[in-house]
Amino acid sequence: MGEITTSEAKEVVKKLSKVAPKVGLISLKEKPPEIADVSLGPKELINIAKEMNKDIEM
């Protein structure tokens, strides 16, 4: 596994859009391009984890 190009990401979004109502891209290295319904990078994933942890600690 490795980095994918923007054109590869666009192709994936195009294909998945045919079978799924929403399509998202996730990257642990950097935020993916805004070509899907949802694009999450490392900062967004950390924020989600922090929010989930708050709910657990209550």
mmCIF file as gemmi writes it, N, C-alpha and C atoms, coordinates in Angstrom:
data_model
loop_
_atom_site.group_PDB
_atom_site.id
_atom_site.type_symbol
_atom_site.label_atom_id
_atom_site.label_alt_id
_atom_site.label_comp_id
_atom_site.label_asym_id
_atom_site.label_entity_id
_atom_site.label_seq_id
_atom_site.pdbx_PDB_ins_code
_atom_site.Cartn_x
_atom_site.Cartn_y
_atom_site.Cartn_z
_atom_site.occupancy
_atom_site.B_iso_or_equiv
_atom_site.pdbx_formal_charge
_atom_site.auth_seq_id
_atom_site.auth_asym_id
_atom_site.pdbx_PDB_model_num
ATOM 1 N N . MET Axp A 1 ? 0.837 -1.165 0 1 0 ? 1 A 1
ATOM 2 C CA . MET Axp A 1 ? 0 0 0 1 0 ? 1 A 1
ATOM 3 C C . MET Axp A 1 ? 0.888 1.235 0 1 0 ? 1 A 1
ATOM 4 N N . GLY Axp A 2 ? 0.364 2.268 -0.574 1 0 ? 2 A 1
ATOM 5 C CA . GLY Axp A 2 ? 1.113 3.516 -0.615 1 0 ? 2 A 1
ATOM 6 C C . GLY Axp A 2 ? 0.181 4.66 -0.963 1 0 ? 2 A 1
ATOM 7 N N . GLU Axp A 3 ? 0.765 5.746 -1.318 1 0 ? 3 A 1
ATOM 8 C CA . GLU Axp A 3 ? -0.018 6.922 -1.667 1 0 ? 3 A 1
ATOM 9 C C . GLU Axp A 3 ? -0.766 6.697 -2.974 1 0 ? 3 A 1
ATOM 10 N N . ILE Axp A 4 ? -1.944 7.305 -3.059 1 0 ? 4 A 1
ATOM 11 C CA . ILE Axp A 4 ? -2.685 7.268 -4.319 1 0 ? 4 A 1
ATOM 12 C C . ILE Axp A 4 ? -2.733 8.679 -4.884 1 0 ? 4 A 1
ATOM 13 N N . THR Axp A 5 ? -2.808 8.765 -6.171 1 0 ? 5 A 1
ATOM 14 C CA . THR Axp A 5 ? -2.855 10.07 -6.833 1 0 ? 5 A 1
ATOM 15 C C . THR Axp A 5 ? -4.275 10.618 -6.798 1 0 ? 5 A 1
ATOM 16 N N . THR Axp A 6 ? -4.395 11.888 -7.09 1 0 ? 6 A 1
ATOM 17 C CA . THR Axp A 6 ? -5.725 12.507 -7.142 1 0 ? 6 A 1
ATOM 18 C C . THR Axp A 6 ? -6.57 11.853 -8.226 1 0 ? 6 A 1
ATOM 19 N N . SER Axp A 7 ? -5.967 11.521 -9.352 1 0 ? 7 A 1
ATOM 20 C CA . SER Axp A 7 ? -6.735 10.886 -10.431 1 0 ? 7 A 1
ATOM 21 C C . SER Axp A 7 ? -7.208 9.497 -10.009 1 0 ? 7 A 1
ATOM 22 N N . GLU Axp A 8 ? -6.384 8.767 -9.252 1 0 ? 8 A 1
ATOM 23 C CA . GLU Axp A 8 ? -6.815 7.457 -8.746 1 0 ? 8 A 1
ATOM 24 C C . GLU Axp A 8 ? -7.962 7.617 -7.749 1 0 ? 8 A 1
ATOM 25 N N . ALA Axp A 9 ? -7.865 8.628 -6.899 1 0 ? 9 A 1
ATOM 26 C CA . ALA Axp A 9 ? -8.927 8.884 -5.931 1 0 ? 9 A 1
ATOM 27 C C . ALA Axp A 9 ? -10.231 9.241 -6.638 1 0 ? 9 A 1
ATOM 28 N N . LYS Axp A 10 ? -10.141 10.067 -7.671 1 0 ? 10 A 1
ATOM 29 C CA . LYS Axp A 10 ? -11.343 10.44 -8.436 1 0 ? 10 A 1
ATOM 30 C C . LYS Axp A 10 ? -11.986 9.209 -9.062 1 0 ? 10 A 1
ATOM 31 N N . GLU Axp A 11 ? -11.167 8.298 -9.578 1 0 ? 11 A 1
ATOM 32 C CA . GLU Axp A 11 ? -11.686 7.071 -10.19 1 0 ? 11 A 1
ATOM 33 C C . GLU Axp A 11 ? -12.388 6.199 -9.153 1 0 ? 11 A 1
ATOM 34 N N . VAL Axp A 12 ? -11.803 6.094 -7.973 1 0 ? 12 A 1
ATOM 35 C CA . VAL Axp A 12 ? -12.421 5.311 -6.894 1 0 ? 12 A 1
ATOM 36 C C . VAL Axp A 12 ? -13.764 5.911 -6.501 1 0 ? 12 A 1
ATOM 37 N N . VAL Axp A 13 ? -13.803 7.229 -6.331 1 0 ? 13 A 1
ATOM 38 C CA . VAL Axp A 13 ? -15.053 7.906 -5.962 1 0 ? 13 A 1
ATOM 39 C C . VAL Axp A 13 ? -16.11 7.672 -7.036 1 0 ? 13 A 1
ATOM 40 N N . LYS Axp A 14 ? -15.707 7.77 -8.29 1 0 ? 14 A 1
ATOM 41 C CA . LYS Axp A 14 ? -16.642 7.557 -9.407 1 0 ? 14 A 1
ATOM 42 C C . LYS Axp A 14 ? -17.232 6.144 -9.363 1 0 ? 14 A 1
ATOM 43 N N . LYS Axp A 15 ? -16.375 5.134 -9.152 1 0 ? 15 A 1
ATOM 44 C CA . LYS Axp A 15 ? -16.835 3.742 -9.115 1 0 ? 15 A 1
ATOM 45 C C . LYS Axp A 15 ? -17.722 3.473 -7.903 1 0 ? 15 A 1
ATOM 46 N N . LEU Axp A 16 ? -17.304 3.955 -6.73 1 0 ? 16 A 1
ATOM 47 C CA . LEU Axp A 16 ? -18.082 3.7 -5.52 1 0 ? 16 A 1
ATOM 48 C C . LEU Axp A 16 ? -19.424 4.42 -5.532 1 0 ? 16 A 1
ATOM 49 N N . SER Axp A 17 ? -19.479 5.563 -6.189 1 0 ? 17 A 1
ATOM 50 C CA . SER Axp A 17 ? -20.733 6.318 -6.264 1 0 ? 17 A 1
ATOM 51 C C . SER Axp A 17 ? -21.842 5.533 -6.955 1 0 ? 17 A 1
ATOM 52 N N . LYS Axp A 18 ? -21.452 4.56 -7.752 1 0 ? 18 A 1
ATOM 53 C CA . LYS Axp A 18 ? -22.445 3.733 -8.457 1 0 ? 18 A 1
ATOM 54 C C . LYS Axp A 18 ? -23.11 2.726 -7.526 1 0 ? 18 A 1
ATOM 55 N N . VAL Axp A 19 ? -22.451 2.385 -6.416 1 0 ? 19 A 1
ATOM 56 C CA . VAL Axp A 19 ? -22.985 1.351 -5.535 1 0 ? 19 A 1
ATOM 57 C C . VAL Axp A 19 ? -23.27 1.843 -4.111 1 0 ? 19 A 1
ATOM 58 N N . ALA Axp A 20 ? -22.889 3.06 -3.793 1 0 ? 20 A 1
ATOM 59 C CA . ALA Axp A 20 ? -23.088 3.58 -2.444 1 0 ? 20 A 1
ATOM 60 C C . ALA Axp A 20 ? -23.645 5.005 -2.505 1 0 ? 20 A 1
ATOM 61 N N . PRO Axp A 21 ? -24.569 5.321 -1.603 1 0 ? 21 A 1
ATOM 62 C CA . PRO Axp A 21 ? -25.143 6.672 -1.626 1 0 ? 21 A 1
ATOM 63 C C . PRO Axp A 21 ? -24.146 7.758 -1.207 1 0 ? 21 A 1
ATOM 64 N N . LYS Axp A 22 ? -23.207 7.428 -0.35 1 0 ? 22 A 1
ATOM 65 C CA . LYS Axp A 22 ? -22.183 8.374 0.101 1 0 ? 22 A 1
ATOM 66 C C . LYS Axp A 22 ? -20.814 7.722 -0.038 1 0 ? 22 A 1
ATOM 67 N N . VAL Axp A 23 ? -19.817 8.52 -0.386 1 0 ? 23 A 1
ATOM 68 C CA . VAL Axp A 23 ? -18.459 8.021 -0.563 1 0 ? 23 A 1
ATOM 69 C C . VAL Axp A 23 ? -17.514 8.9 0.245 1 0 ? 23 A 1
ATOM 70 N N . GLY Axp A 24 ? -16.591 8.256 0.958 1 0 ? 24 A 1
ATOM 71 C CA . GLY Axp A 24 ? -15.627 8.995 1.753 1 0 ? 24 A 1
ATOM 72 C C . GLY Axp A 24 ? -14.21 8.521 1.509 1 0 ? 24 A 1
ATOM 73 N N . LEU Axp A 25 ? -13.275 9.432 1.736 1 0 ? 25 A 1
ATOM 74 C CA . LEU Axp A 25 ? -11.854 9.117 1.63 1 0 ? 25 A 1
ATOM 75 C C . LEU Axp A 25 ? -11.203 9.398 2.983 1 0 ? 25 A 1
ATOM 76 N N . ILE Axp A 26 ? -10.318 8.506 3.419 1 0 ? 26 A 1
ATOM 77 C CA . ILE Axp A 26 ? -9.607 8.665 4.682 1 0 ? 26 A 1
ATOM 78 C C . ILE Axp A 26 ? -8.12 8.487 4.415 1 0 ? 26 A 1
ATOM 79 N N . SER Axp A 27 ? -7.323 9.369 5.001 1 0 ? 27 A 1
ATOM 80 C CA . SER Axp A 27 ? -5.875 9.266 4.878 1 0 ? 27 A 1
ATOM 81 C C . SER Axp A 27 ? -5.241 9.504 6.238 1 0 ? 27 A 1
ATOM 82 N N . LEU Axp A 28 ? -4.255 8.692 6.584 1 0 ? 28 A 1
ATOM 83 C CA . LEU Axp A 28 ? -3.533 8.877 7.836 1 0 ? 28 A 1
ATOM 84 C C . LEU Axp A 28 ? -2.359 9.836 7.677 1 0 ? 28 A 1
ATOM 85 N N . LYS Axp A 29 ? -1.995 10.15 6.434 1 0 ? 29 A 1
ATOM 86 C CA . LYS Axp A 29 ? -0.834 11.007 6.182 1 0 ? 29 A 1
ATOM 87 C C . LYS Axp A 29 ? -1.229 12.477 6.037 1 0 ? 29 A 1
ATOM 88 N N . GLU Axp A 30 ? -2.216 12.745 5.182 1 0 ? 30 A 1
ATOM 89 C CA . GLU Axp A 30 ? -2.667 14.12 4.959 1 0 ? 30 A 1
ATOM 90 C C . GLU Axp A 30 ? -4.119 14.087 4.507 1 0 ? 30 A 1
ATOM 91 N N . LYS Axp A 31 ? -4.784 15.218 4.617 1 0 ? 31 A 1
ATOM 92 C CA . LYS Axp A 31 ? -6.195 15.261 4.239 1 0 ? 31 A 1
ATOM 93 C C . LYS Axp A 31 ? -6.331 15.023 2.737 1 0 ? 31 A 1
ATOM 94 N N . PRO Axp A 32 ? -7.209 14.088 2.36 1 0 ? 32 A 1
ATOM 95 C CA . PRO Axp A 32 ? -7.407 13.821 0.933 1 0 ? 32 A 1
ATOM 96 C C . PRO Axp A 32 ? -8.108 14.996 0.249 1 0 ? 32 A 1
ATOM 97 N N . PRO Axp A 33 ? -8.044 15.032 -1.069 1 0 ? 33 A 1
ATOM 98 C CA . PRO Axp A 33 ? -8.736 16.114 -1.791 1 0 ? 33 A 1
ATOM 99 C C . PRO Axp A 33 ? -10.245 16.044 -1.558 1 0 ? 33 A 1
ATOM 100 N N . GLU Axp A 34 ? -10.886 17.186 -1.624 1 0 ? 34 A 1
ATOM 101 C CA . GLU Axp A 34 ? -12.335 17.285 -1.386 1 0 ? 34 A 1
ATOM 102 C C . GLU Axp A 34 ? -13.112 16.858 -2.637 1 0 ? 34 A 1
ATOM 103 N N . ILE Axp A 35 ? -13.008 15.582 -2.983 1 0 ? 35 A 1
ATOM 104 C CA . ILE Axp A 35 ? -13.702 15.086 -4.173 1 0 ? 35 A 1
ATOM 105 C C . ILE Axp A 35 ? -14.763 14.054 -3.818 1 0 ? 35 A 1
ATOM 106 N N . ALA Axp A 36 ? -14.882 13.762 -2.533 1 0 ? 36 A 1
ATOM 107 C CA . ALA Axp A 36 ? -15.868 12.785 -2.069 1 0 ? 36 A 1
ATOM 108 C C . ALA Axp A 36 ? -16.868 13.5 -1.166 1 0 ? 36 A 1
ATOM 109 N N . ASP Axp A 37 ? -17.88 12.76 -0.713 1 0 ? 37 A 1
ATOM 110 C CA . ASP Axp A 37 ? -18.852 13.349 0.21 1 0 ? 37 A 1
ATOM 111 C C . ASP Axp A 37 ? -18.184 13.72 1.533 1 0 ? 37 A 1
ATOM 112 N N . VAL Axp A 38 ? -17.222 12.899 1.951 1 0 ? 38 A 1
ATOM 113 C CA . VAL Axp A 38 ? -16.481 13.137 3.186 1 0 ? 38 A 1
ATOM 114 C C . VAL Axp A 38 ? -15.003 12.85 2.929 1 0 ? 38 A 1
ATOM 115 N N . SER Axp A 39 ? -14.142 13.735 3.393 1 0 ? 39 A 1
ATOM 116 C CA . SER Axp A 39 ? -12.692 13.525 3.297 1 0 ? 39 A 1
ATOM 117 C C . SER Axp A 39 ? -12.098 13.776 4.672 1 0 ? 39 A 1
ATOM 118 N N . LEU Axp A 40 ? -11.462 12.749 5.235 1 0 ? 40 A 1
ATOM 119 C CA . LEU Axp A 40 ? -10.9 12.855 6.575 1 0 ? 40 A 1
ATOM 120 C C . LEU Axp A 40 ? -9.399 12.629 6.538 1 0 ? 40 A 1
ATOM 121 N N . GLY Axp A 41 ? -8.682 13.544 7.167 1 0 ? 41 A 1
ATOM 122 C CA . GLY Axp A 41 ? -7.238 13.411 7.31 1 0 ? 41 A 1
ATOM 123 C C . GLY Axp A 41 ? -6.897 13.144 8.759 1 0 ? 41 A 1
ATOM 124 N N . PRO Axp A 42 ? -5.619 13.168 9.098 1 0 ? 42 A 1
ATOM 125 C CA . PRO Axp A 42 ? -5.205 12.83 10.461 1 0 ? 42 A 1
ATOM 126 C C . PRO Axp A 42 ? -5.794 13.747 11.532 1 0 ? 42 A 1
ATOM 127 N N . LYS Axp A 43 ? -5.884 15.035 11.277 1 0 ? 43 A 1
ATOM 128 C CA . LYS Axp A 43 ? -6.437 15.961 12.275 1 0 ? 43 A 1
ATOM 129 C C . LYS Axp A 43 ? -7.899 15.649 12.56 1 0 ? 43 A 1
ATOM 130 N N . GLU Axp A 44 ? -8.654 15.38 11.513 1 0 ? 44 A 1
ATOM 131 C CA . GLU Axp A 44 ? -10.073 15.066 11.685 1 0 ? 44 A 1
ATOM 132 C C . GLU Axp A 44 ? -10.254 13.753 12.442 1 0 ? 44 A 1
ATOM 133 N N . LEU Axp A 45 ? -9.414 12.77 12.15 1 0 ? 45 A 1
ATOM 134 C CA . LEU Axp A 45 ? -9.494 11.485 12.839 1 0 ? 45 A 1
ATOM 135 C C . LEU Axp A 45 ? -9.15 11.636 14.321 1 0 ? 45 A 1
ATOM 136 N N . ILE Axp A 46 ? -8.16 12.467 14.638 1 0 ? 46 A 1
ATOM 137 C CA . ILE Axp A 46 ? -7.813 12.719 16.041 1 0 ? 46 A 1
ATOM 138 C C . ILE Axp A 46 ? -8.975 13.39 16.759 1 0 ? 46 A 1
ATOM 139 N N . ASN Axp A 47 ? -9.598 14.369 16.108 1 0 ? 47 A 1
ATOM 140 C CA . ASN Axp A 47 ? -10.74 15.054 16.722 1 0 ? 47 A 1
ATOM 141 C C . ASN Axp A 47 ? -11.902 14.094 16.97 1 0 ? 47 A 1
ATOM 142 N N . ILE Axp A 48 ? -12.16 13.209 16.039 1 0 ? 48 A 1
ATOM 143 C CA . ILE Axp A 48 ? -13.226 12.223 16.205 1 0 ? 48 A 1
ATOM 144 C C . ILE Axp A 48 ? -12.904 11.302 17.383 1 0 ? 48 A 1
ATOM 145 N N . ALA Axp A 49 ? -11.645 10.859 17.469 1 0 ? 49 A 1
ATOM 146 C CA . ALA Axp A 49 ? -11.231 9.978 18.57 1 0 ? 49 A 1
ATOM 147 C C . ALA Axp A 49 ? -11.379 10.687 19.919 1 0 ? 49 A 1
ATOM 148 N N . LYS Axp A 50 ? -11.001 11.965 19.977 1 0 ? 50 A 1
ATOM 149 C CA . LYS Axp A 50 ? -11.142 12.73 21.226 1 0 ? 50 A 1
ATOM 150 C C . LYS Axp A 50 ? -12.61 12.845 21.626 1 0 ? 50 A 1
ATOM 151 N N . GLU Axp A 51 ? -13.476 13.13 20.669 1 0 ? 51 A 1
ATOM 152 C CA . GLU Axp A 51 ? -14.908 13.234 20.96 1 0 ? 51 A 1
ATOM 153 C C . GLU Axp A 51 ? -15.478 11.907 21.447 1 0 ? 51 A 1
ATOM 154 N N . MET Axp A 52 ? -15.06 10.828 20.811 1 0 ? 52 A 1
ATOM 155 C CA . MET Axp A 52 ? -15.537 9.511 21.226 1 0 ? 52 A 1
ATOM 156 C C . MET Axp A 52 ? -15.039 9.185 22.635 1 0 ? 52 A 1
ATOM 157 N N . ASN Axp A 53 ? -13.818 9.582 22.948 1 0 ? 53 A 1
ATOM 158 C CA . ASN Axp A 53 ? -13.25 9.322 24.267 1 0 ? 53 A 1
ATOM 159 C C . ASN Axp A 53 ? -14.005 10.1 25.337 1 0 ? 53 A 1
ATOM 160 N N . LYS Axp A 54 ? -14.421 11.336 25.025 1 0 ? 54 A 1
ATOM 161 C CA . LYS Axp A 54 ? -15.21 12.124 25.968 1 0 ? 54 A 1
ATOM 162 C C . LYS Axp A 54 ? -16.493 11.401 26.333 1 0 ? 54 A 1
ATOM 163 N N . ASP Axp A 55 ? -17.138 10.832 25.329 1 0 ? 55 A 1
ATOM 164 C CA . ASP Axp A 55 ? -18.389 10.104 25.56 1 0 ? 55 A 1
ATOM 165 C C . ASP Axp A 55 ? -18.177 8.878 26.448 1 0 ? 55 A 1
ATOM 166 N N . ILE Axp A 56 ? -17.053 8.218 26.288 1 0 ? 56 A 1
ATOM 167 C CA . ILE Axp A 56 ? -16.754 7.015 27.061 1 0 ? 56 A 1
ATOM 168 C C . ILE Axp A 56 ? -16.442 7.381 28.516 1 0 ? 56 A 1
ATOM 169 N N . GLU Axp A 57 ? -15.736 8.485 28.735 1 0 ? 57 A 1
ATOM 170 C CA . GLU Axp A 57 ? -15.328 8.876 30.072 1 0 ? 57 A 1
ATOM 171 C C . GLU Axp A 57 ? -16.476 9.384 30.932 1 0 ? 57 A 1
ATOM 172 N N . MET Axp A 58 ? -17.569 9.779 30.338 1 0 ? 58 A 1
ATOM 173 C CA . MET Axp A 58 ? -18.7 10.331 31.099 1 0 ? 58 A 1
ATOM 174 C C . MET Axp A 58 ? -19.328 9.295 31.938 1 0 ? 58 A 1
